[in-house]
Amino acid sequence: MKKARTAKEAKELAQIPNIGPAMVKDFVLLGIRTPEDLKKQDAFKLYQKLCKKTGVRHDPCVLDTFLAAVDFMNGAPARAWWEYTEGRKGRYSWF
C-alpha cells in the first residue's frame, strides 16, 4: 500500500507513514478506525490506554510511532518515528 504524502491523502490507517499491520491492529484495539480518528488525539494517552488494554508495558518506540502518526495527521510532514525519540525523552523524561 502506498504511503500518504499528506494527511489529506491518508484514507486508511496503513497509509500513514510508519504504520504497518501491527500498529493498525493496535489502533483498532484503541477504537481508532480511520486516519481522521487520530486528529487531535494525545499520543501519550493512546500509549497508556494500549498498555492498560494489553496488560503489557510496550516499548517506548510505540509511543514514538504514535507521536509521529498523530503529528502527521495534524498536518506535519512525514518523519521517521525515531526522529521523535529525543523529543519524547525530553518531554517524558520520567518515562
Secondary structure, DSSP 8 states (H G I E B T S, - for coil): ----SSGGG--SGGGSTT--HHHHHHHHHTT--SGGGGTT--HHHHHHHHHHHHTS---HHHHHHHHHHHHHHTT-----GGGGHHHHHHHTTT-
